[in-house]
Amino acid sequence: MSASAHAPEDAPARKRSVVRSLLRLWPYVRPVRVRLFTAAGVAIVAAGMSLVFPLVLGWIVDGPIADGDTGGVLAGGLLLLVVGLAEALLFGFRRWLVARPLAGVEAAMRADIYRHVQRLPVAFHDRWPSGQLLSRATGDLTQLRMFLAFPLTFLVVNATMIVVGCGLLLHQDRVLGLVVIAPVIPLIVVCLVFERHYSVASRRSQDQIGDLTTVVEESVLGIRIIKGFGRHRSQARAFRELSQRLRSTELRKSRLLGAIMAVIYGLPEFFLGGALVLGVLRVADGSITAGTLVAFMAVALALRWPVESMGFLLALCNEAATATDRYFEVMDEPLPADDPPSPAAGAAARAAAASPGPGAAGGMRFENVTFRFPDAPPGTPPVLDGIDLHIRPGETMALVGGTGSGKTTLINLVPRLHEVTSGRITLDGEDIAALSRAQVRQRVAVAFEEPTLFSATVRENVLMGAEEAGSREFARALRVSQADDFVAALPAGPETQVGEQGMSLSGGQRQRLALARAVVGRPPFLVLDDPLSALDVHTEARVEAALREVLADTTALVVAHRPSTVLLADRVALLSGGRIAAVGTHNELLNSSDEYRYLLTGETRGALVR
């Protein structure tokens, strides 16, 4: 629970094209492209109505007003009213066109990133803070939906209006038109400089929001630790530091946006004022009519919002491109292959499993297994080195080792939460690398030392281990884990909501439900990571007695720290320094291994000598 994972203050933005980044959204936009293109067309027509106003005004001034035609003035006013009403209706129709499809685009992207994150390996989740993933799946996607609904459409609309408006200005009076259009090139240069600087600040801001989300999430989940140790001030300080970094970044974005808005607002106004003065002089000398000047200035004023909004729209484009980059940073993470790399490789693996030799034996076998974390620096010693271990069919093997010896890493290899670096693991002679992860996890059930429950009912949490299990299997799993009594005492029994992380239950209750989840499906292979560590001695004894019934029908690997858990096993493997140091029964290892005796009884080597 710290603020250590934050974006560095001077983190450079990756070189990327805004357009190229945004084009990656096309696969999601393509199914609704007809409505989006129609909405853009409607918006262009609606915006074009604002250019009709000046032409009508020019006609009224040079026509009915100059001729004293009251009826013509009223007709012109009615025409302006109709044009304004049509513009309002068209803009409302545009919004209706895009609302539903873009909500669908956001939902599809959110579903994809959730599904992708669920399938990514554990090593990915070890690297990524949860807040960064959360901000990409929520805030970034909302920002993209808003961008597709408004800024993207109006970039097209405003660009069209500016081109058409400039054509009208030049058509009405070439000299005045050139004066008004003169600042276009300087504005383009300013926008390019702005885009480069704003993209850095935008990326930094969104990364810092992810860091802030991580701190908030950790503080909420760890609220008992914070309160228990009185660490609310330090957590508030960490939150405040990240908030200040984010505030500084947002202020920089505001300064950049303010600077470009000042240029975009001020430069055209200066040339517009010059055009007005020149236009009055030309009316005075009879070069143009008053109606032409009125129409010209009205068109120029109608172009103010399209021009002035470009800075704001460019900022939104940069933020949308950054959100797109952040989204695809996760989506681009390669998924592990679920199946053998090719039919030939699968056939070879099956042939190897069927051939005579050590790998042909049933049960669970580790053959020269070596594991090194994928992101470990080169030259780092492997966590597991040359593991050879055979758990016979129907046998329970206890895995004992000191802290950091690699026990949890070893059992994580069995359900393929991590992939072996070299060597192989077989289940009844089949290499797990030749099976899909779904097939492996149908055969192997796990219960971890840290029991994780979800915001669901007791029944739903337990049946995550086997969704097809019926009421009889559910009741049996509760009985084996000695959870039936406390579950029956809950307000709604098995239908009681356990709350986020199962924090409404005690540690021992959560651990028993996690054990029930592991055994409910009657798996042929069972992997347990110190499953009874949170139980009192009396409950532990009852669970062990019931668990023997389950272990008699399965092949099990159990991480054990206490003699009572070791006694559940037929044999024991001692893991030391990432290697199997000894294998035998509990009594054999007590007599032959000083290290095993020290781990299980606490006796020192000096005591052993005496």
WOMOPE-V941324 format. One record per residue. N is the residue number from 1. RES is the residue in three letters. PSI is psi in radians with two decimals (NA if undefined). D_CENTER is the distance of its C-alpha to the mean C-alpha in Angstrom with 2 decimals. Layout:
N_RES_PSI_D_CENTER + N_RES_PSI_D_CENTER
This chain:
1_MET_1.27_19.42 + 2_SER_2.99_19.93 + 3_ALA_0.48_18.89 + 4_SER_-0.47_19.32 + 5_ALA_1.38_15.90 + 6_HIS_2.79_16.25 + 7_ALA_2.28_16.58 + 8_PRO_2.59_20.26 + 9_GLU_-0.53_22.48 + 10_ASP_0.49_23.75 + 11_ALA_2.13_20.68 + 12_PRO_2.56_21.69 + 13_ALA_2.48_19.69 + 14_ARG_2.50_19.49 + 15_LYS_2.16_22.20 + 16_ARG_2.70_20.97 + 17_SER_2.28_22.46 + 18_VAL_-0.78_21.06 + 19_VAL_-0.76_22.53 + 20_ARG_-0.67_21.20 + 21_SER_-0.82_17.60 + 22_LEU_-0.49_18.08 + 23_LEU_-0.32_19.90 + 24_ARG_-0.24_16.83 + 25_LEU_-0.19_16.13 + 26_TRP_-0.74_19.48 + 27_PRO_-0.55_18.63 + 28_TYR_-0.57_16.84 + 29_VAL_-0.49_19.66 + 30_ARG_-0.75_22.46 + 31_PRO_-0.40_23.03 + 32_VAL_0.34_23.75 + 33_ARG_-0.60_25.46 + 34_VAL_-0.82_28.89 + 35_ARG_-0.63_28.10 + 36_LEU_-0.76_26.27 + 37_PHE_-0.68_29.20 + 38_THR_-0.74_31.63 + 39_ALA_-0.69_30.02 + 40_ALA_-0.72_30.29 + 41_GLY_-0.75_33.91 + 42_VAL_-0.72_34.71 + 43_ALA_-0.66_33.30 + 44_ILE_-0.75_35.47 + 45_VAL_-0.75_38.50 + 46_ALA_-0.77_37.84 + 47_ALA_-0.58_37.50 + 48_GLY_-0.41_40.61 + 49_MET_-0.55_42.54 + 50_SER_-0.37_42.40 + 51_LEU_-0.25_44.35 + 52_VAL_-0.57_46.96 + 53_PHE_-0.91_47.87 + 54_PRO_-0.68_49.46 + 55_LEU_-0.71_51.48 + 56_VAL_-0.72_52.82 + 57_LEU_-0.77_53.63 + 58_GLY_-0.72_55.49 + 59_TRP_-0.71_57.48 + 60_ILE_-0.75_58.36 + 61_VAL_-0.83_59.61 + 62_ASP_-0.34_61.64 + 63_GLY_-1.67_62.78 + 64_PRO_-0.74_63.41 + 65_ILE_-0.80_63.47 + 66_ALA_-0.59_65.78 + 67_ASP_-0.07_67.98 + 68_GLY_0.52_67.98 + 69_ASP_1.72_66.61 + 70_THR_-0.73_65.25 + 71_GLY_-0.70_64.25 + 72_GLY_-0.66_62.28 + 73_VAL_-0.77_60.41 + 74_LEU_-0.70_59.52 + 75_ALA_-0.72_58.43 + 76_GLY_-0.72_56.23 + 77_GLY_-0.72_54.67 + 78_LEU_-0.67_54.02 + 79_LEU_-0.72_52.38 + 80_LEU_-0.67_50.04 + 81_LEU_-0.77_49.16 + 82_VAL_-0.74_48.36 + 83_VAL_-0.75_46.19 + 84_GLY_-0.72_44.23 + 85_LEU_-0.73_43.76 + 86_ALA_-0.70_42.61 + 87_GLU_-0.78_40.04 + 88_ALA_-0.78_38.62 + 89_LEU_-0.70_38.51 + 90_LEU_-0.70_36.82 + 91_PHE_-0.67_34.02 + 92_GLY_-0.70_33.53 + 93_PHE_-0.67_33.54 + 94_ARG_-0.78_30.86 + 95_ARG_-0.70_28.50 + 96_TRP_-0.63_29.25 + 97_LEU_-0.64_28.55 + 98_VAL_-0.33_24.98 + 99_ALA_-0.98_23.72 + 100_ARG_-0.84_23.19 + 101_PRO_-0.63_21.97 + 102_LEU_-0.54_19.29 + 103_ALA_-0.64_18.04 + 104_GLY_-0.67_17.93 + 105_VAL_-0.81_16.02 + 106_GLU_-0.76_13.24 + 107_ALA_-0.70_13.36 + 108_ALA_-0.73_13.41 + 109_MET_-0.69_10.38 + 110_ARG_-0.70_8.38 + 111_ALA_-0.68_10.29 + 112_ASP_-0.77_9.73 + 113_ILE_-0.60_6.00 + 114_TYR_-0.80_6.74 + 115_ARG_-0.69_9.85 + 116_HIS_-0.78_8.77 + 117_VAL_-0.65_6.76 + 118_GLN_-0.54_9.95 + 119_ARG_-0.23_12.16 + 120_LEU_2.61_11.18 + 121_PRO_2.85_13.96 + 122_VAL_-0.58_14.39 + 123_ALA_-0.61_15.13 + 124_PHE_-0.80_11.60 + 125_HIS_-0.44_10.57 + 126_ASP_-0.52_13.81 + 127_ARG_-0.58_12.88 + 128_TRP_2.21_9.47 + 129_PRO_2.47_9.79 + 130_SER_-0.58_7.93 + 131_GLY_-0.60_8.34 + 132_GLN_-0.72_6.65 + 133_LEU_-0.72_3.15 + 134_LEU_-0.74_5.04 + 135_SER_-0.56_6.61 + 136_ARG_-0.61_4.61 + 137_ALA_-0.18_4.47 + 138_THR_-1.36_7.91 + 139_GLY_-0.76_10.05 + 140_ASP_-0.68_9.31 + 141_LEU_-0.63_9.81 + 142_THR_-0.70_12.79 + 143_GLN_-0.68_14.11 + 144_LEU_-0.69_14.13 + 145_ARG_-0.75_15.97 + 146_MET_-0.63_18.41 + 147_PHE_-0.79_18.98 + 148_LEU_-0.53_19.91 + 149_ALA_-0.62_22.07 + 150_PHE_-1.18_24.06 + 151_PRO_-0.73_23.90 + 152_LEU_-0.80_23.77 + 153_THR_-0.79_26.69 + 154_PHE_-0.31_28.68 + 155_LEU_-0.78_28.34 + 156_VAL_-0.80_30.21 + 157_VAL_-0.85_32.50 + 158_ASN_-0.68_33.40 + 159_ALA_-0.72_34.01 + 160_THR_-0.77_36.26 + 161_MET_-0.71_38.06 + 162_ILE_-0.76_38.69 + 163_VAL_-0.85_40.16 + 164_VAL_-0.75_42.26 + 165_GLY_-0.74_43.29 + 166_CYS_-0.64_44.40 + 167_GLY_-0.73_46.42 + 168_LEU_-0.73_48.10 + 169_LEU_-0.80_48.90 + 170_LEU_-0.58_50.53 + 171_HIS_-0.67_52.37 + 172_GLN_-0.76_53.80 + 173_ASP_2.01_54.91 + 174_ARG_-0.69_54.04 + 175_VAL_-0.89_55.05 + 176_LEU_-0.64_53.06 + 177_GLY_-0.75_50.12 + 178_LEU_-0.60_50.04 + 179_VAL_-0.77_50.18 + 180_VAL_-0.60_47.12 + 181_ILE_-0.23_45.12 + 182_ALA_-0.68_46.04 + 183_PRO_0.07_42.95 + 184_VAL_-0.85_40.50 + 185_ILE_-0.83_40.47 + 186_PRO_-0.64_40.01 + 187_LEU_-0.65_37.13 + 188_ILE_-0.76_35.38 + 189_VAL_-0.78_35.80 + 190_VAL_-0.72_34.46 + 191_CYS_-0.64_31.34 + 192_LEU_-0.72_30.65 + 193_VAL_-0.76_31.03 + 194_PHE_-0.78_28.85 + 195_GLU_-0.71_25.98 + 196_ARG_-0.76_26.05 + 197_HIS_-0.65_26.01 + 198_TYR_-0.55_23.62 + 199_SER_-0.62_20.85 + 200_VAL_-0.87_21.01 + 201_ALA_-0.64_20.90 + 202_SER_-0.80_18.10 + 203_ARG_-0.75_15.73 + 204_ARG_-0.71_16.97 + 205_SER_-0.82_16.54 + 206_GLN_-0.57_12.87 + 207_ASP_-0.70_12.23 + 208_GLN_-0.56_14.64 + 209_ILE_-0.70_13.03 + 210_GLY_-0.73_9.95 + 211_ASP_-0.72_12.80 + 212_LEU_-0.68_14.62 + 213_THR_-0.67_11.98 + 214_THR_-0.79_12.02 + 215_VAL_-0.74_15.80 + 216_VAL_-0.79_16.06 + 217_GLU_-0.79_14.09 + 218_GLU_-0.65_16.21 + 219_SER_-0.65_19.28 + 220_VAL_-0.82_18.95 + 221_LEU_-0.54_18.44 + 222_GLY_0.46_21.15 + 223_ILE_-0.55_23.49 + 224_ARG_-0.68_26.32 + 225_ILE_-0.78_26.31 + 226_ILE_-0.82_26.27 + 227_LYS_-0.71_29.12 + 228_GLY_-0.62_30.92 + 229_PHE_0.09_31.20 + 230_GLY_0.68_31.59 + 231_ARG_0.32_28.68 + 232_HIS_-0.54_27.69 + 233_ARG_-0.74_29.29 + 234_SER_-0.68_27.48 + 235_GLN_-0.68_24.07 + 236_ALA_-0.63_25.17 + 237_ARG_-0.74_26.28 + 238_ALA_-0.73_22.97 + 239_PHE_-0.73_21.24 + 240_ARG_-0.69_24.06 + 241_GLU_-0.79_23.78 + 242_LEU_-0.65_20.14 + 243_SER_-0.67_21.16 + 244_GLN_-0.68_24.08 + 245_ARG_-0.79_22.14 + 246_LEU_-0.70_19.93 + 247_ARG_-0.77_23.20 + 248_SER_-0.72_24.90 + 249_THR_-0.74_22.27 + 250_GLU_-0.64_22.42 + 251_LEU_-0.65_26.19 + 252_ARG_-0.74_26.24 + 253_LYS_-0.72_24.33 + 254_SER_-0.68_26.90 + 255_ARG_-0.76_29.75 + 256_LEU_-0.78_28.70 + 257_LEU_-0.70_28.32 + 258_GLY_-0.69_31.61 + 259_ALA_-0.80_33.39 + 260_ILE_-0.59_32.56 + 261_MET_-0.64_33.32 + 262_ALA_-0.72_36.64 + 263_VAL_-0.80_37.50 + 264_ILE_-0.60_36.44 + 265_TYR_-0.75_38.35 + 266_GLY_-0.78_41.34 + 267_LEU_-0.85_42.26 + 268_PRO_-0.60_42.66 + 269_GLU_-0.67_44.56 + 270_PHE_-0.81_47.02 + 271_PHE_-0.52_47.80 + 272_LEU_-0.71_47.87 + 273_GLY_-0.73_50.49 + 274_GLY_-0.68_52.45 + 275_ALA_-0.63_52.36 + 276_LEU_-0.79_53.68 + 277_VAL_-0.81_56.57 + 278_LEU_-0.65_57.43 + 279_GLY_-0.72_57.20 + 280_VAL_-0.73_59.64 + 281_LEU_-0.65_62.06 + 282_ARG_-0.56_61.84 + 283_VAL_-0.70_62.55 + 284_ALA_-0.67_65.47 + 285_ASP_0.12_66.99 + 286_GLY_0.20_66.42 + 287_SER_-0.59_63.95 + 288_ILE_2.86_61.51 + 289_THR_2.85_61.84 + 290_ALA_-0.66_60.38 + 291_GLY_-0.66_58.37 + 292_THR_-0.74_56.84 + 293_LEU_-0.74_55.85 + 294_VAL_-0.81_54.38 + 295_ALA_-0.73_52.39 + 296_PHE_-0.85_51.28 + 297_MET_-0.61_50.09 + 298_ALA_-0.70_48.39 + 299_VAL_-0.78_46.42 + 300_ALA_-0.71_45.55 + 301_LEU_-0.59_44.41 + 302_ALA_-0.42_42.35 + 303_LEU_-0.09_40.48 + 304_ARG_-0.86_39.65 + 305_TRP_-0.78_36.44 + 306_PRO_-0.67_35.05 + 307_VAL_-0.85_35.90 + 308_GLU_-0.49_34.88 + 309_SER_-0.16_31.46 + 310_MET_-0.65_30.54 + 311_GLY_-0.80_29.39 + 312_PHE_-0.76_27.07 + 313_LEU_-0.66_25.78 + 314_LEU_-0.68_25.31 + 315_ALA_-0.77_23.25 + 316_LEU_-0.61_20.97 + 317_CYS_-0.76_20.82 + 318_ASN_-0.73_19.77 + 319_GLU_-0.66_17.00 + 320_ALA_-0.69_15.82 + 321_ALA_-0.68_16.17 + 322_THR_-0.77_14.16 + 323_ALA_-0.68_11.27 + 324_THR_-0.78_11.82 + 325_ASP_-0.78_12.01 + 326_ARG_-0.69_8.77 + 327_TYR_-0.83_7.06 + 328_PHE_-0.25_9.50 + 329_GLU_-0.67_9.26 + 330_VAL_-0.80_6.53 + 331_MET_-0.45_8.59 + 332_ASP_-0.18_11.67 + 333_GLU_2.17_11.30 + 334_PRO_2.39_14.34 + 335_LEU_2.50_14.53 + 336_PRO_2.52_17.57 + 337_ALA_2.21_20.52 + 338_ASP_-0.37_21.22 + 339_ASP_2.96_24.85 + 340_PRO_2.55_27.69 + 341_PRO_-0.44_27.43 + 342_SER_2.80_30.49 + 343_PRO_-0.67_33.25 + 344_ALA_-0.75_35.56 + 345_ALA_-0.70_33.32 + 346_GLY_-0.74_32.89 + 347_ALA_-0.70_36.67 + 348_ALA_-0.71_37.33 + 349_ALA_-0.70_35.20 + 350_ARG_-0.67_37.04 + 351_ALA_-0.71_40.34 + 352_ALA_-0.67_39.67 + 353_ALA_-0.59_38.86 + 354_ALA_-0.30_42.06 + 355_SER_2.70_44.26 + 356_PRO_2.69_46.47 + 357_GLY_-3.08_45.33 + 358_PRO_-0.65_43.21 + 359_GLY_-0.22_40.08 + 360_ALA_-0.22_42.08 + 361_ALA_2.64_42.40 + 362_GLY_-3.01_40.59 + 363_GLY_-2.70_38.33 + 364_MET_2.22_35.54 + 365_ARG_2.35_36.32 + 366_PHE_2.14_34.73 + 367_GLU_1.83_36.48 + 368_ASN_0.81_36.37 + 369_VAL_2.20_32.66 + 370_THR_2.43_31.18 + 371_PHE_2.31_27.66 + 372_ARG_2.34_26.15 + 373_PHE_2.41_22.51 + 374_PRO_-0.58_21.09 + 375_ASP_0.24_20.33 + 376_ALA_2.48_23.71 + 377_PRO_2.59_26.12 + 378_PRO_2.45_28.89 + 379_GLY_-0.08_31.86 + 380_THR_2.34_30.10 + 381_PRO_2.54_31.96 + 382_PRO_2.62_30.22 + 383_VAL_-0.70_29.01 + 384_LEU_2.39_31.01 + 385_ASP_1.83_34.04 + 386_GLY_0.83_36.17 + 387_ILE_2.13_35.55 + 388_ASP_2.07_38.19 + 389_LEU_2.39_38.23 + 390_HIS_2.10_39.47 + 391_ILE_1.97_38.95 + 392_ARG_2.76_41.54 + 393_PRO_2.27_41.04 + 394_GLY_0.03_41.22 + 395_GLU_2.60_41.24 + 396_THR_2.16_39.24 + 397_MET_2.26_38.59 + 398_ALA_2.43_37.66 + 399_LEU_2.03_35.69 + 400_VAL_2.46_36.94 + 401_GLY_2.79_36.12 + 402_GLY_2.99_35.78 + 403_THR_2.26_32.64 + 404_GLY_0.15_30.60 + 405_SER_-0.28_32.60 + 406_GLY_0.26_29.61 + 407_LYS_-0.89_30.04 + 408_THR_-0.68_26.43 + 409_THR_-0.73_25.37 + 410_LEU_-0.81_28.18 + 411_ILE_-0.42_27.32 + 412_ASN_-0.35_23.62 + 413_LEU_-0.45_25.06 + 414_VAL_-0.87_26.79 + 415_PRO_0.20_23.91 + 416_ARG_0.65_22.24 + 417_LEU_-0.53_19.41 + 418_HIS_2.73_20.66 + 419_GLU_2.43_22.92 + 420_VAL_2.53_26.44 + 421_THR_-0.70_27.37 + 422_SER_2.92_30.83 + 423_GLY_-2.92_33.08 + 424_ARG_2.81_32.16 + 425_ILE_2.32_31.79 + 426_THR_2.56_33.70 + 427_LEU_1.98_33.86 + 428_ASP_0.72_37.35 + 429_GLY_-0.11_37.85 + 430_GLU_2.23_34.73 + 431_ASP_2.20_32.38 + 432_ILE_-0.39_28.87 + 433_ALA_-0.34_27.63 + 434_ALA_-0.05_29.66 + 435_LEU_2.67_27.92 + 436_SER_2.78_24.56 + 437_ARG_-0.66_22.14 + 438_ALA_-0.71_22.80 + 439_GLN_-0.73_26.51 + 440_VAL_-0.78_26.26 + 441_ARG_-0.25_24.39 + 442_GLN_-0.47_26.98 + 443_ARG_-0.49_29.62 + 444_VAL_2.17_28.07 + 445_ALA_2.57_27.15 + 446_VAL_2.60_25.77 + 447_ALA_2.09_26.11 + 448_PHE_2.80_24.54 + 449_GLU_-0.69_26.29 + 450_GLU_1.77_23.59 + 451_PRO_2.22_23.55 + 452_THR_2.14_20.32 + 453_LEU_2.80_20.94 + 454_PHE_2.86_18.88 + 455_SER_1.37_19.76 + 456_ALA_-3.12_22.16 + 457_THR_2.89_25.84 + 458_VAL_-0.78_27.61 + 459_ARG_-0.81_28.43 + 460_GLU_-0.66_24.89 + 461_ASN_-0.75_23.74 + 462_VAL_-0.74_26.71 + 463_LEU_-0.03_26.55 + 464_MET_-0.42_23.06 + 465_GLY_-0.32_25.31 + 466_ALA_1.63_27.23 + 467_GLU_-0.48_26.50 + 468_GLU_-0.09_29.91 + 469_ALA_2.53_31.83 + 470_GLY_-3.01_34.45 + 471_SER_-0.62_35.98 + 472_ARG_-0.78_38.32 + 473_GLU_-0.66_35.64 + 474_PHE_-0.82_33.65 + 475_ALA_-0.69_36.83 + 476_ARG_-0.75_37.67 + 477_ALA_-0.70_34.31 + 478_LEU_-0.66_34.84 + 479_ARG_-0.76_38.39 + 480_VAL_-0.72_37.52 + 481_SER_0.07_35.03 + 482_GLN_0.64_37.57 + 483_ALA_-0.10_35.09 + 484_ASP_-0.66_37.32 + 485_ASP_-0.87_39.36 + 486_PHE_-0.52_36.66 + 487_VAL_-0.71_34.62 + 488_ALA_-0.49_37.83 + 489_ALA_-0.15_38.34 + 490_LEU_2.73_35.03 + 491_PRO_-0.74_35.52 + 492_ALA_0.36_34.40 + 493_GLY_-2.40_34.81 + 494_PRO_-0.28_32.20 + 495_GLU_0.16_30.67 + 496_THR_2.32_29.87 + 497_GLN_2.23_26.32 + 498_VAL_-0.18_25.48 + 499_GLY_2.95_22.95 + 500_GLU_2.27_19.65 + 501_GLN_0.18_19.75 + 502_GLY_0.44_23.32 + 503_MET_-0.17_24.62 + 504_SER_-0.14_27.48 + 505_LEU_2.81_28.97 + 506_SER_2.92_30.60 + 507_GLY_-0.72_29.32 + 508_GLY_-0.64_31.97 + 509_GLN_-0.72_31.17 + 510_ARG_-0.72_27.50 + 511_GLN_-0.63_28.66 + 512_ARG_-0.65_31.16 + 513_LEU_-0.63_28.70 + 514_ALA_-0.65_26.45 + 515_LEU_-0.71_29.66 + 516_ALA_-0.69_30.55 + 517_ARG_-0.60_27.24 + 518_ALA_-0.60_28.11 + 519_VAL_-0.14_31.66 + 520_VAL_-0.55_31.45 + 521_GLY_0.14_31.15 + 522_ARG_1.03_34.09 + 523_PRO_2.57_32.21 + 524_PRO_-0.42_34.48 + 525_PHE_2.40_32.59 + 526_LEU_2.29_31.38 + 527_VAL_2.05_29.52 + 528_LEU_2.26_29.79 + 529_ASP_1.62_28.68 + 530_ASP_1.08_31.37 + 531_PRO_-0.17_30.98 + 532_LEU_0.27_33.79 + 533_SER_-0.46_33.17 + 534_ALA_0.14_32.68 + 535_LEU_2.59_35.77 + 536_ASP_2.89_39.23 + 537_VAL_-0.61_42.03 + 538_HIS_-0.80_43.46 + 539_THR_-0.68_40.26 + 540_GLU_-0.73_39.44 + 541_ALA_-0.71_42.84 + 542_ARG_-0.70_42.40 + 543_VAL_-0.73_38.95 + 544_GLU_-0.71_40.46 + 545_ALA_-0.74_43.38 + 546_ALA_-0.56_41.25 + 547_LEU_-0.47_38.82 + 548_ARG_-0.59_41.77 + 549_GLU_-0.70_42.15 + 550_VAL_-0.77_38.65 + 551_LEU_-0.38_38.98 + 552_ALA_-0.40_42.27 + 553_ASP_0.23_40.60 + 554_THR_2.86_37.60 + 555_THR_2.11_36.88 + 556_ALA_2.52_35.06 + 557_LEU_2.06_33.74 + 558_VAL_2.09_33.64 + 559_VAL_2.23_32.70 + 560_ALA_2.49_35.48 + 561_HIS_-0.21_36.50 + 562_ARG_2.57_39.47 + 563_PRO_-0.63_42.70 + 564_SER_-0.66_42.39 + 565_THR_-0.67_39.19 + 566_VAL_-0.62_40.80 + 567_LEU_-0.23_43.75 + 568_LEU_-0.35_41.63 + 569_ALA_2.68_41.43 + 570_ASP_-0.70_44.05 + 571_ARG_2.92_43.35 + 572_VAL_2.42_41.42 + 573_ALA_2.29_39.65 + 574_LEU_2.10_39.57 + 575_LEU_2.18_36.66 + 576_SER_2.12_37.52 + 577_GLY_0.57_35.87 + 578_GLY_0.18_33.67 + 579_ARG_2.71_36.78 + 580_ILE_1.98_38.68 + 581_ALA_-0.51_41.73 + 582_ALA_2.64_43.61 + 583_VAL_2.35_43.59 + 584_GLY_-3.03_46.08 + 585_THR_2.94_46.88 + 586_HIS_-0.81_46.38 + 587_ASN_-0.67_50.07 + 588_GLU_-0.77_50.32 + 589_LEU_-0.57_47.58 + 590_LEU_-0.63_49.05 + 591_ASN_-0.50_52.29 + 592_SER_-0.32_51.07 + 593_SER_2.00_47.98 + 594_ASP_-0.73_48.28 + 595_GLU_-0.73_44.52 + 596_TYR_-0.77_43.86 + 597_ARG_-0.67_46.60 + 598_TYR_-0.73_45.21 + 599_LEU_-0.64_41.70 + 600_LEU_-0.49_43.12 + 601_THR_-0.31_46.10 + 602_GLY_0.11_45.46 + 603_GLU_2.44_48.81 + 604_THR_2.90_49.23 + 605_ARG_-0.57_50.86 + 606_GLY_-0.71_53.89 + 607_ALA_-0.63_54.30 + 608_LEU_-0.69_54.07 + 609_VAL_-0.74_56.87 + 610_ARG_NA_59.08
